[in-house]
């Protein structure tokens, strides 16, 4: 684990020492003069140096009767006294600009063969999800040539079915993209069986159990690249890069009957320039397309939401803006790309609140001296999720960050992988409150497909219980307690506040976010289902502005 180690359960911290009653031992606390990091105990335990009290997340949990605790490290890194009521649990965070990947499930290796397995570029999605159904596609040369493969999980990514080979021709099939609508699974890819690479399509109407025949969607003696597909109900939109005019242009087509029939090809980017890496999203009946384009000399990001539009620029810098990814939720459109305007490649973001009519300013999402590339973006209601690959750690790793207010503010970076090898070309999907990520990984000596997901808790809803305004913040004991697997948590807010209700295991690792939104004063009831968690003692913590309370609960299976 990197910059976010498993915590200790403390009784008292004071004067540069930690008293740990379970092992009846006092551990020294000092600053490593070489690395500038904190060392706990006789065996060095590396923790981040930027120590501060956090009301948001926990990595050290303190359960005890003493009413005060002191934590002091050398060089003035920390010198504070916290007052802790005996009935509460104080959660302390050791935070750097990187959040711990302990909040995510362990990496799952989806492929295991002697060939190489690849996900597509970030313009397309190699993972899609609805409810507990997660579908992953990739291309693979285990059979001597490149073929398209599919894998399905019916329980939210906890267990997986076998690999299904979708193509069976002797040519090269690459760059798949997948989209879901209820039980319909739609897959497109680039295929060389006809001499030139053409765009092919295949669908399943029963959640991936059986598949229809391959359908050739393009028919022109030129090369086609980078297909991306999106679906809303029975409406599908497909975009790709096409060389039929002598240079790369963006083309699209659509189906209004779930993929049974398709429209003619339509040129999106009508300009004698290099246009590539298209990405598409649908919100209602509106399709949103972004791509990279060098018509002004530098590569810029372009956008179109109309079949008769050749696009308008979203970026305008003297550097290169490359490989965009687009998502839409309601009228809000989200675009992310990588950009070298700052001297190295960083991840940038831009949003439109009105369906692509007007756009906000460019927002830089990463800020480190290394390269950050190939973002993939997904949105659900006001939650926006971005993953990318990043070289700040020496090796290339997958990183993640999110916004809970439709892209207005963003969390810190979360490192998802720690393999020491190259982890690249990540793809993200979201269903309910669960985020699913797949990528290509070199840790096994060859390139394999890996998967992870955000904490395994079921989505919750908030029910306002009463209109009476309480005088103070209150967090009630959950009921029933002990419970299996569902319980209810109630709390009261005395004033308008951004409320965060999270659950942590006994080591202080976050296992669920139940509430994270602005709430008016009142009393609230939140159900929680922990069916996918093991038995044990957990802590739930409510933070509302500067006020917070915590309680323990017991999951007994």
LOGU-502885 format. One record per residue (C-alpha): y, x, z. Coordinates in nm, 4 decimals. Example, Ala and Ser with C-alpha at 12.3 -4.5 7.8 and 13.67 -1.06 7.14 Angstrom:
2
<<-0.4500,1.2300,0.7800>>;
<<-0.1060,1.3670,0.7140>>;
This chain:
557
<<0.0000,0.0000,0.0000>>;
<<0.3454,0.1302,-0.0863>>;
<<0.6567,0.0921,0.1258>>;
<<0.5111,-0.1885,0.3284>>;
<<0.2169,-0.0848,0.5465>>;
<<-0.0016,-0.3095,0.7571>>;
<<0.1781,-0.3639,1.0887>>;
<<0.0918,-0.2925,1.4493>>;
<<0.0787,-0.5587,1.7188>>;
<<0.3286,-0.4387,1.9757>>;
<<0.3905,-0.4960,2.3437>>;
<<0.7034,-0.2896,2.3885>>;
<<0.9167,-0.0493,2.1912>>;
<<1.1566,0.1688,2.3830>>;
<<1.3232,0.5074,2.3683>>;
<<1.1420,0.6284,2.0559>>;
<<0.7960,0.5212,2.1754>>;
<<0.5629,0.2301,2.1036>>;
<<0.3438,0.0897,2.3797>>;
<<0.0274,-0.0574,2.2255>>;
<<-0.1702,-0.2397,2.4954>>;
<<-0.4804,-0.3136,2.2878>>;
<<-0.5591,0.0577,2.2695>>;
<<-0.3799,0.1351,2.6003>>;
<<-0.1882,0.4129,2.4382>>;
<<0.1732,0.5127,2.3941>>;
<<0.2456,0.6202,2.0367>>;
<<0.5329,0.8532,1.9590>>;
<<0.8004,0.7446,1.7176>>;
<<0.9944,1.0050,1.5228>>;
<<1.1604,1.0745,1.1917>>;
<<0.9900,1.2991,0.9396>>;
<<1.2573,1.5621,0.8577>>;
<<1.1008,1.6400,0.5213>>;
<<1.0494,1.2999,0.3681>>;
<<1.3100,1.1109,0.5674>>;
<<1.0511,0.8547,0.6706>>;
<<0.9311,0.7210,1.0014>>;
<<0.6086,0.8455,1.1585>>;
<<0.4285,0.6346,1.4174>>;
<<0.1567,0.7863,1.6335>>;
<<-0.0352,1.1118,1.6195>>;
<<-0.1721,1.0168,1.2792>>;
<<0.1268,0.9877,1.0460>>;
<<0.1883,0.6273,0.9454>>;
<<0.4545,0.6217,0.6794>>;
<<0.7069,0.3404,0.6940>>;
<<1.0317,0.2930,0.5010>>;
<<1.3425,0.4499,0.6446>>;
<<1.5853,0.1626,0.5923>>;
<<1.5036,-0.0239,0.9130>>;
<<1.6802,-0.3428,1.0026>>;
<<1.6168,-0.6750,1.1651>>;
<<1.5120,-0.9342,0.9103>>;
<<1.4894,-1.3080,0.9474>>;
<<1.3124,-1.3412,0.6148>>;
<<0.9804,-1.1539,0.6332>>;
<<0.7660,-0.9696,0.8851>>;
<<0.5713,-0.6501,0.9003>>;
<<0.5666,-0.5931,1.2772>>;
<<0.4911,-0.8784,1.5136>>;
<<0.5780,-0.8707,1.8820>>;
<<0.3998,-1.1085,2.1219>>;
<<0.4790,-1.0472,2.4851>>;
<<0.6529,-1.1636,2.7990>>;
<<0.9227,-0.8970,2.8270>>;
<<1.2642,-1.0370,2.7486>>;
<<1.4050,-0.7292,2.5800>>;
<<1.2834,-0.4589,2.3532>>;
<<1.4493,-0.1404,2.2391>>;
<<1.3788,0.0385,1.9154>>;
<<1.5464,0.3722,1.8585>>;
<<1.4778,0.6409,1.5996>>;
<<1.6514,0.9706,1.5417>>;
<<1.9366,1.0355,1.2980>>;
<<2.0888,0.6978,1.3731>>;
<<1.8521,0.5079,1.1470>>;
<<1.7946,0.2484,1.4151>>;
<<1.9593,0.2016,1.7499>>;
<<1.9582,-0.1635,1.8472>>;
<<1.8489,-0.3864,2.1292>>;
<<1.6937,-0.7243,2.0505>>;
<<1.6806,-1.0072,2.3008>>;
<<1.3504,-1.1924,2.2734>>;
<<1.2827,-1.5124,2.4681>>;
<<0.9391,-1.4936,2.6280>>;
<<0.8143,-1.8055,2.4505>>;
<<0.8864,-1.6790,2.1025>>;
<<0.7448,-1.4247,1.8643>>;
<<0.9891,-1.1770,1.7210>>;
<<0.9211,-1.0723,1.3677>>;
<<1.0701,-0.7419,1.2639>>;
<<1.0832,-0.6105,0.9111>>;
<<1.0751,-0.2573,0.7816>>;
<<1.2474,-0.3203,0.4525>>;
<<1.3461,-0.1027,0.1596>>;
<<1.4728,-0.2323,-0.1733>>;
<<1.1030,-0.2930,-0.2502>>;
<<0.9066,-0.5723,-0.0900>>;
<<0.5450,-0.5199,0.0086>>;
<<0.2726,-0.6310,-0.2307>>;
<<0.0719,-0.7415,0.0759>>;
<<0.1995,-1.0913,0.0094>>;
<<-0.0186,-1.1046,-0.3046>>;
<<-0.3946,-1.1198,-0.3400>>;
<<-0.5897,-0.8048,-0.4207>>;
<<-0.6158,-0.7101,-0.7870>>;
<<-0.9045,-0.8757,-0.9713>>;
<<-1.0676,-0.6924,-1.2609>>;
<<-1.1346,-0.9544,-1.5307>>;
<<-1.3057,-0.7311,-1.7892>>;
<<-1.5745,-0.4672,-1.7454>>;
<<-1.6972,-0.3172,-2.0703>>;
<<-1.6923,0.0179,-2.2479>>;
<<-1.4288,-0.0934,-2.4959>>;
<<-1.0545,-0.1254,-2.4500>>;
<<-0.8971,-0.4591,-2.3584>>;
<<-0.5278,-0.5323,-2.4215>>;
<<-0.2792,-0.8017,-2.3344>>;
<<-0.0077,-0.8807,-2.5889>>;
<<0.3555,-0.7733,-2.5861>>;
<<0.5872,-0.9512,-2.3472>>;
<<0.7171,-1.1991,-2.6066>>;
<<0.3881,-1.3920,-2.5747>>;
<<0.1973,-1.5200,-2.2726>>;
<<-0.1611,-1.4123,-2.2119>>;
<<-0.1925,-1.6341,-1.9047>>;
<<-0.1292,-2.0066,-1.8663>>;
<<-0.1952,-2.2415,-1.5757>>;
<<-0.1918,-2.6065,-1.4775>>;
<<-0.2889,-2.6940,-1.1216>>;
<<-0.5927,-2.4855,-1.0284>>;
<<-0.6870,-2.4162,-1.3913>>;
<<-0.5890,-2.0683,-1.5094>>;
<<-0.6600,-1.9437,-1.8626>>;
<<-0.6322,-1.5808,-1.9777>>;
<<-0.6569,-1.4417,-2.3326>>;
<<-0.6649,-1.0836,-2.4595>>;
<<-0.7975,-0.8726,-2.7482>>;
<<-1.0917,-0.6412,-2.7077>>;
<<-1.2883,-0.3875,-2.9166>>;
<<-1.6192,-0.4001,-2.7277>>;
<<-1.7886,-0.5306,-3.0432>>;
<<-1.6728,-0.2478,-3.2712>>;
<<-1.3592,-0.4249,-3.3937>>;
<<-1.0744,-0.6112,-3.2291>>;
<<-1.1575,-0.9685,-3.1296>>;
<<-0.9850,-1.2404,-2.9234>>;
<<-1.1374,-1.3232,-2.5841>>;
<<-1.0787,-1.5972,-2.3276>>;
<<-1.1557,-1.6408,-1.9584>>;
<<-1.1062,-1.9411,-1.7281>>;
<<-1.0735,-2.0025,-1.3547>>;
<<-1.1025,-2.3555,-1.2146>>;
<<-0.9996,-2.2687,-0.8569>>;
<<-0.6589,-2.1091,-0.8943>>;
<<-0.7794,-1.7605,-0.9844>>;
<<-1.0189,-1.7078,-0.6928>>;
<<-1.3339,-1.7055,-0.9099>>;
<<-1.3737,-1.6649,-1.2845>>;
<<-1.6117,-1.7718,-1.5589>>;
<<-1.7644,-1.5437,-1.8189>>;
<<-1.5790,-1.3882,-2.1132>>;
<<-1.5723,-1.6119,-2.4226>>;
<<-1.5320,-1.4482,-2.7628>>;
<<-1.3057,-1.6727,-2.9714>>;
<<-1.3165,-1.4837,-3.3029>>;
<<-1.6266,-1.3665,-3.4918>>;
<<-1.5039,-1.2072,-3.8159>>;
<<-1.5225,-0.8406,-3.9131>>;
<<-1.1468,-0.7931,-3.9389>>;
<<-0.8909,-0.7100,-3.6737>>;
<<-0.7770,-0.9954,-3.4499>>;
<<-0.4975,-0.9079,-3.2080>>;
<<-0.1895,-1.0228,-3.0125>>;
<<-0.3039,-1.3593,-2.8717>>;
<<-0.0777,-1.6136,-2.7007>>;
<<-0.1970,-1.9128,-2.4955>>;
<<-0.0405,-2.2447,-2.3894>>;
<<-0.1767,-2.5414,-2.1893>>;
<<-0.1223,-2.9149,-2.1916>>;
<<-0.3525,-3.0978,-1.9504>>;
<<-0.7079,-3.0117,-2.0680>>;
<<-0.5912,-2.8848,-2.4090>>;
<<-0.5901,-2.5052,-2.4446>>;
<<-0.4008,-2.3677,-2.7466>>;
<<-0.4411,-2.0086,-2.8675>>;
<<-0.2731,-1.8271,-3.1590>>;
<<-0.3164,-1.4695,-3.2782>>;
<<-0.2645,-1.2286,-3.5677>>;
<<-0.5725,-1.1813,-3.7895>>;
<<-0.6544,-0.9477,-4.0794>>;
<<-0.9530,-1.1290,-4.2315>>;
<<-0.7547,-1.2356,-4.5413>>;
<<-0.6355,-0.8913,-4.6483>>;
<<-0.2902,-0.9297,-4.4954>>;
<<-0.2469,-1.0264,-4.1318>>;
<<-0.2066,-1.4014,-4.0996>>;
<<-0.1441,-1.6267,-3.8001>>;
<<-0.4504,-1.8176,-3.6812>>;
<<-0.4892,-2.0982,-3.4301>>;
<<-0.7734,-2.2352,-3.2195>>;
<<-0.7871,-2.5054,-2.9560>>;
<<-1.0091,-2.6506,-2.6878>>;
<<-0.9705,-3.0103,-2.5744>>;
<<-1.1958,-2.9792,-2.2683>>;
<<-1.0381,-2.6986,-2.0686>>;
<<-1.2044,-2.4132,-2.2561>>;
<<-1.5646,-2.5364,-2.2402>>;
<<-1.5908,-2.5794,-2.6170>>;
<<-1.3674,-2.4653,-2.9005>>;
<<-1.2744,-2.5905,-3.2436>>;
<<-1.2826,-2.3894,-3.5644>>;
<<-1.0281,-2.1185,-3.6491>>;
<<-0.7282,-2.2641,-3.8336>>;
<<-0.5243,-2.0447,-4.0675>>;
<<-0.1575,-2.1362,-4.0162>>;
<<0.0102,-1.8973,-4.2619>>;
<<-0.0765,-1.8110,-4.6205>>;
<<0.1484,-1.5523,-4.7786>>;
<<0.0724,-1.1963,-4.8990>>;
<<0.2703,-1.0231,-4.6245>>;
<<0.2093,-0.9030,-4.2724>>;
<<0.2725,-1.1276,-3.9722>>;
<<0.3114,-1.0047,-3.6158>>;
<<0.3706,-1.1092,-3.2567>>;
<<0.2946,-1.4835,-3.2470>>;
<<0.4188,-1.6806,-2.9470>>;
<<0.3296,-2.0443,-2.8732>>;
<<0.4641,-2.3109,-2.6377>>;
<<0.3557,-2.6700,-2.5744>>;
<<0.4997,-2.9877,-2.4245>>;
<<0.2584,-3.2808,-2.4289>>;
<<0.1311,-3.3049,-2.7865>>;
<<0.4201,-3.1022,-2.9351>>;
<<0.3563,-2.7355,-3.0097>>;
<<0.5991,-2.4736,-3.1381>>;
<<0.4899,-2.1420,-3.2841>>;
<<0.7073,-1.8431,-3.3759>>;
<<0.6180,-1.5050,-3.5261>>;
<<0.7658,-1.2044,-3.7128>>;
<<0.7037,-1.2046,-4.0880>>;
<<0.7514,-0.9482,-4.3706>>;
<<0.7357,-1.1866,-4.6684>>;
<<1.1028,-1.1258,-4.7589>>;
<<1.0742,-0.7460,-4.7595>>;
<<1.1998,-0.7048,-4.4055>>;
<<1.0906,-0.8529,-4.0738>>;
<<1.2209,-1.2073,-4.0202>>;
<<1.1464,-1.4742,-3.7604>>;
<<0.9509,-1.7799,-3.8751>>;
<<0.8386,-2.0926,-3.6936>>;
<<0.6286,-2.4042,-3.7390>>;
<<0.5353,-2.6947,-3.5181>>;
<<0.2731,-2.9614,-3.4604>>;
<<0.3448,-3.3094,-3.3268>>;
<<-0.0182,-3.4138,-3.2747>>;
<<-0.1613,-3.1505,-3.0445>>;
<<-0.2471,-2.8987,-3.3169>>;
<<-0.4299,-3.1263,-3.5627>>;
<<-0.1664,-3.0881,-3.8337>>;
<<0.1201,-2.8446,-3.8758>>;
<<0.4587,-2.8388,-4.0473>>;
<<0.5570,-2.5962,-4.3211>>;
<<0.6864,-2.2497,-4.2302>>;
<<1.0570,-2.2406,-4.1406>>;
<<1.2666,-1.9238,-4.1384>>;
<<1.4603,-1.8965,-3.8110>>;
<<1.6481,-1.5676,-3.8490>>;
<<1.8081,-1.5838,-4.1952>>;
<<1.9622,-1.2406,-4.2307>>;
<<1.8697,-0.9187,-4.4188>>;
<<1.8074,-0.7306,-4.0960>>;
<<1.5146,-0.6363,-3.8751>>;
<<1.4228,-0.9340,-3.6567>>;
<<1.1156,-0.9064,-3.4349>>;
<<0.9476,-0.9863,-3.1022>>;
<<1.0134,-1.3638,-3.0988>>;
<<0.9477,-1.5685,-2.7848>>;
<<0.9485,-1.9495,-2.7605>>;
<<0.9768,-2.2114,-2.4862>>;
<<0.9940,-2.5925,-2.4902>>;
<<1.1834,-2.8197,-2.2536>>;
<<1.1439,-3.1866,-2.3395>>;
<<1.1785,-3.2037,-2.7170>>;
<<1.4006,-2.8955,-2.7486>>;
<<1.2542,-2.5635,-2.8522>>;
<<1.4232,-2.2387,-2.7464>>;
<<1.3621,-1.9185,-2.9447>>;
<<1.4814,-1.5643,-2.8669>>;
<<1.4185,-1.2389,-3.0518>>;
<<1.5542,-0.8885,-3.1052>>;
<<1.7777,-0.8286,-3.4073>>;
<<1.9657,-0.5296,-3.5500>>;
<<2.1998,-0.7095,-3.7913>>;
<<2.5032,-0.5523,-3.6196>>;
<<2.3562,-0.2012,-3.6167>>;
<<2.2316,-0.2011,-3.2576>>;
<<1.9433,-0.4109,-3.1355>>;
<<2.0727,-0.7271,-2.9692>>;
<<1.9065,-1.0386,-2.8289>>;
<<1.9508,-1.3526,-3.0394>>;
<<1.8872,-1.7172,-2.9552>>;
<<1.8302,-2.0412,-3.1450>>;
<<1.7591,-2.3957,-3.0273>>;
<<1.7746,-2.5638,-3.3662>>;
<<1.5549,-2.5290,-3.6776>>;
<<1.8636,-2.4951,-3.8992>>;
<<2.0273,-2.2197,-3.6927>>;
<<1.9977,-1.8493,-3.7786>>;
<<2.0759,-1.7643,-3.4189>>;
<<2.3622,-1.6520,-3.2025>>;
<<2.3825,-1.3238,-3.0115>>;
<<2.3219,-1.3292,-2.6371>>;
<<2.4047,-0.9595,-2.5902>>;
<<2.6861,-0.7466,-2.7257>>;
<<2.6638,-0.3846,-2.6193>>;
<<2.6572,-0.0503,-2.7965>>;
<<2.3067,0.0145,-2.6663>>;
<<1.9695,-0.1405,-2.7490>>;
<<1.8558,-0.4726,-2.6053>>;
<<1.4851,-0.5204,-2.6790>>;
<<1.1830,-0.7484,-2.6441>>;
<<1.3093,-1.0714,-2.4853>>;
<<1.1080,-1.3372,-2.3041>>;
<<1.2268,-1.6972,-2.2621>>;
<<1.1497,-1.9848,-2.0244>>;
<<1.3042,-2.3267,-1.9753>>;
<<1.3006,-2.5844,-1.6960>>;
<<1.4972,-2.9015,-1.7582>>;
<<1.8295,-2.8085,-1.9149>>;
<<1.8275,-2.4540,-1.7740>>;
<<1.7156,-2.1794,-2.0124>>;
<<1.6199,-1.8347,-1.8795>>;
<<1.5989,-1.5142,-2.0862>>;
<<1.4956,-1.1645,-1.9760>>;
<<1.4793,-0.8408,-2.1771>>;
<<1.4975,-0.4640,-2.1371>>;
<<1.8168,-0.2742,-2.2088>>;
<<1.9359,0.0888,-2.2064>>;
<<2.3089,0.0302,-2.1635>>;
<<2.2912,0.2099,-1.8274>>;
<<2.1418,0.5311,-1.9679>>;
<<1.7812,0.4316,-1.9002>>;
<<1.5814,0.1173,-1.9636>>;
<<1.6492,-0.1626,-1.7140>>;
<<1.5510,-0.5287,-1.6922>>;
<<1.8301,-0.7778,-1.7669>>;
<<1.8576,-1.1540,-1.7362>>;
<<2.0789,-1.4332,-1.8692>>;
<<2.0812,-1.8103,-1.8174>>;
<<2.2166,-2.1205,-1.9809>>;
<<2.2696,-2.4274,-1.7589>>;
<<2.3076,-2.6720,-2.0496>>;
<<2.0151,-2.6233,-2.2849>>;
<<2.1493,-2.3173,-2.4662>>;
<<2.5007,-2.4418,-2.5410>>;
<<2.6809,-2.2039,-2.3054>>;
<<2.5557,-1.8882,-2.1370>>;
<<2.6376,-1.6949,-1.8223>>;
<<2.6918,-1.3227,-1.8014>>;
<<2.4231,-1.0559,-1.8255>>;
<<2.2573,-0.9829,-1.4904>>;
<<2.0912,-0.6480,-1.4251>>;
<<1.7671,-0.7142,-1.2352>>;
<<1.6500,-0.3541,-1.1821>>;
<<1.8420,-0.0521,-1.0627>>;
<<1.6379,0.2662,-1.0424>>;
<<1.6410,0.5957,-1.2300>>;
<<1.3097,0.5300,-1.4037>>;
<<1.2251,0.3111,-1.7010>>;
<<1.1692,-0.0612,-1.6534>>;
<<1.0305,-0.2395,-1.9583>>;
<<0.8687,-0.5481,-2.1099>>;
<<0.9645,-0.8385,-1.8812>>;
<<0.7717,-1.1657,-1.8904>>;
<<0.9425,-1.4748,-1.7483>>;
<<0.8271,-1.8171,-1.6261>>;
<<1.0138,-2.1066,-1.4644>>;
<<0.9196,-2.4166,-1.2670>>;
<<1.1972,-2.6416,-1.1381>>;
<<1.4474,-2.4067,-0.9696>>;
<<1.2013,-2.1184,-0.9277>>;
<<1.2166,-1.8367,-1.1846>>;
<<0.9625,-1.5528,-1.1921>>;
<<0.9842,-1.2196,-1.3754>>;
<<0.7248,-0.9408,-1.4036>>;
<<0.7556,-0.6075,-1.5840>>;
<<0.6176,-0.2548,-1.5852>>;
<<0.8078,0.0250,-1.4161>>;
<<0.7738,0.4049,-1.3848>>;
<<0.9753,0.4587,-1.0662>>;
<<0.6609,0.5579,-0.8707>>;
<<0.5464,0.8370,-1.1053>>;
<<0.2723,0.6184,-1.2461>>;
<<0.3472,0.2999,-1.4381>>;
<<0.3106,-0.0043,-1.2121>>;
<<0.3700,-0.3790,-1.2345>>;
<<0.6737,-0.5184,-1.0504>>;
<<0.7868,-0.8719,-0.9734>>;
<<1.0969,-1.0546,-0.8558>>;
<<1.1969,-1.4174,-0.8300>>;
<<1.4868,-1.6552,-0.7968>>;
<<1.4664,-1.9810,-0.6033>>;
<<1.8002,-2.1189,-0.7270>>;
<<1.7550,-2.1235,-1.1058>>;
<<1.8565,-1.7612,-1.1551>>;
<<2.1783,-1.7574,-0.9543>>;
<<2.0448,-1.5083,-0.6973>>;
<<1.7370,-1.2864,-0.6976>>;
<<1.4934,-1.1367,-0.4492>>;
<<1.4296,-0.7659,-0.4126>>;
<<1.1663,-0.5972,-0.6305>>;
<<0.8026,-0.6380,-0.5301>>;
<<0.5505,-0.3779,-0.6421>>;
<<0.2291,-0.5596,-0.7373>>;
<<0.0026,-0.2690,-0.8378>>;
<<-0.0780,0.0640,-0.6791>>;
<<-0.3552,0.2082,-0.8921>>;
<<-0.2008,0.5464,-0.9750>>;
<<-0.2859,0.4788,-1.3389>>;
<<-0.0852,0.3023,-1.6062>>;
<<-0.0471,-0.0734,-1.5556>>;
<<0.1369,-0.2283,-1.8501>>;
<<0.2163,-0.5402,-2.0519>>;
<<0.2144,-0.7953,-1.7741>>;
<<0.2318,-1.1673,-1.8375>>;
<<0.3294,-1.4385,-1.5864>>;
<<0.2597,-1.8100,-1.5441>>;
<<0.3339,-2.0542,-1.2636>>;
<<0.1671,-2.3782,-1.1557>>;
<<0.3030,-2.5709,-0.8600>>;
<<0.4097,-2.2888,-0.6247>>;
<<0.1449,-2.0353,-0.7278>>;
<<0.2364,-1.7442,-0.9571>>;
<<-0.0341,-1.5902,-1.1788>>;
<<-0.0014,-1.2429,-1.3356>>;
<<-0.2277,-1.0530,-1.5780>>;
<<-0.1851,-0.7067,-1.7254>>;
<<-0.3594,-0.4157,-1.8945>>;
<<-0.4710,-0.1385,-1.6598>>;
<<-0.6091,0.2160,-1.7101>>;
<<-0.7441,0.2752,-1.3577>>;
<<-1.1101,0.2517,-1.4644>>;
<<-1.0961,0.5243,-1.7298>>;
<<-1.0533,0.2746,-2.0111>>;
<<-0.8162,-0.0154,-2.0548>>;
<<-0.9184,-0.3333,-1.8736>>;
<<-0.7553,-0.6689,-1.7948>>;
<<-0.6501,-0.7249,-1.4334>>;
<<-0.5192,-1.0289,-1.2506>>;
<<-0.3384,-1.1173,-0.9286>>;
<<-0.1684,-1.4226,-0.7820>>;
<<0.0816,-1.5106,-0.5143>>;
<<-0.0404,-1.6203,-0.1673>>;
<<-0.3336,-1.8611,-0.1652>>;
<<-0.1752,-2.1621,-0.0030>>;
<<-0.1509,-2.5122,-0.1360>>;
<<0.1933,-2.6496,-0.2283>>;
<<0.3767,-2.8432,0.0376>>;
<<0.6244,-3.1286,0.0387>>;
<<0.9083,-3.2026,0.2783>>;
<<0.9415,-3.5465,0.4310>>;
<<1.2612,-3.6284,0.6150>>;
<<1.1505,-3.8015,0.9345>>;
<<1.4706,-3.9416,1.0716>>;
<<1.8451,-3.9657,1.0235>>;
<<1.9437,-3.8703,1.3792>>;
<<2.1239,-3.5352,1.3828>>;
<<1.9744,-3.2989,1.6440>>;
<<2.1887,-3.0727,1.8594>>;
<<1.9904,-2.7516,1.8151>>;
<<1.7316,-2.6028,1.5849>>;
<<1.3787,-2.6985,1.6917>>;
<<1.0382,-2.5965,1.5628>>;
<<0.7590,-2.8100,1.7061>>;
<<0.3968,-2.7174,1.7641>>;
<<0.1888,-2.8065,1.4603>>;
<<-0.0589,-3.0922,1.4836>>;
<<-0.3485,-3.0961,1.4893>>;
<<-0.3990,-2.7532,1.6399>>;
<<-0.6550,-2.6015,1.5994>>;
<<-0.6960,-2.7453,1.2482>>;
<<-0.9196,-2.7279,0.9400>>;
<<-0.7862,-2.7048,0.6750>>;
<<-0.4687,-2.9183,0.6954>>;
<<-0.1977,-2.9471,0.9566>>;
<<0.1590,-3.0709,0.9852>>;
<<0.4660,-2.8787,1.1019>>;
<<0.7852,-3.0526,1.2157>>;
<<1.1288,-2.9021,1.2644>>;
<<1.4875,-3.0113,1.3264>>;
<<1.8124,-2.8749,1.1856>>;
<<2.1479,-2.9384,1.3577>>;
<<2.3550,-2.8609,1.0467>>;
<<2.3345,-2.7875,0.6743>>;
<<2.1382,-2.4675,0.6240>>;
<<1.9236,-2.2726,0.3826>>;
<<1.5899,-2.3209,0.5575>>;
<<1.2948,-2.0854,0.5193>>;
<<0.9609,-2.1771,0.6763>>;
<<0.6899,-1.9148,0.6267>>;
<<0.3436,-1.8488,0.7643>>;
<<0.2147,-1.5024,0.8576>>;
<<-0.1269,-1.3763,0.9581>>;
<<-0.1740,-1.1942,1.2888>>;
<<-0.0924,-0.8624,1.1199>>;
<<0.2437,-0.9943,1.0097>>;
<<0.1568,-1.0290,0.6418>>;
<<0.3067,-1.3315,0.4714>>;
<<0.0429,-1.5818,0.3557>>;
<<0.2549,-1.8807,0.2611>>;
<<0.6060,-2.0101,0.1980>>;
<<0.6301,-2.3760,0.2953>>;
<<1.0056,-2.4319,0.2705>>;
<<1.2761,-2.2296,0.0977>>;
<<1.5736,-2.4474,0.0132>>;
<<1.9051,-2.5943,0.1289>>;
<<1.8564,-2.8866,0.3684>>;
<<2.0985,-3.1261,0.5410>>;
<<2.0776,-3.1794,0.9179>>;
<<1.7836,-3.3889,1.0334>>;
<<1.4184,-3.3806,1.1332>>;
<<1.1535,-3.2782,0.8787>>;
<<0.7764,-3.2943,0.8489>>;
<<0.5916,-3.0417,0.6309>>;
<<0.2168,-3.0653,0.5571>>;
<<0.0258,-2.7401,0.5025>>;
<<-0.3190,-2.6875,0.3549>>;
<<-0.4842,-2.3530,0.4381>>;
<<-0.8171,-2.4206,0.2675>>;
<<-0.8178,-2.0798,0.0988>>;
<<-0.7427,-1.8767,0.4119>>;
<<-0.9931,-1.7441,0.6687>>;
<<-1.0149,-1.8648,1.0282>>;
<<-0.7721,-1.6991,1.2643>>;
<<-0.4426,-1.7111,1.4514>>;
<<-0.1327,-1.7437,1.2353>>;
<<0.2393,-1.7496,1.3052>>;
<<0.4819,-1.9881,1.1395>>;
<<0.8503,-1.9086,1.1511>>;
<<1.1591,-2.1144,1.0717>>;
<<1.4808,-1.9394,0.9753>>;
<<1.7956,-2.1484,0.9206>>;
<<2.1140,-1.9475,0.8874>>;
<<2.1345,-1.7228,1.1928>>;
<<1.8933,-1.9396,1.3921>>;
<<1.5183,-1.8941,1.4047>>;
<<1.2094,-2.0029,1.5956>>;
<<0.8390,-1.9191,1.5737>>;
<<0.5113,-2.0777,1.6842>>;
<<0.1423,-1.9873,1.6690>>;
<<-0.1252,-2.2002,1.5048>>;
<<-0.5045,-2.1678,1.4900>>;
<<-0.7121,-2.2229,1.1765>>;
<<-1.0699,-2.2887,1.2878>>;
<<-1.3344,-2.3352,1.0167>>;
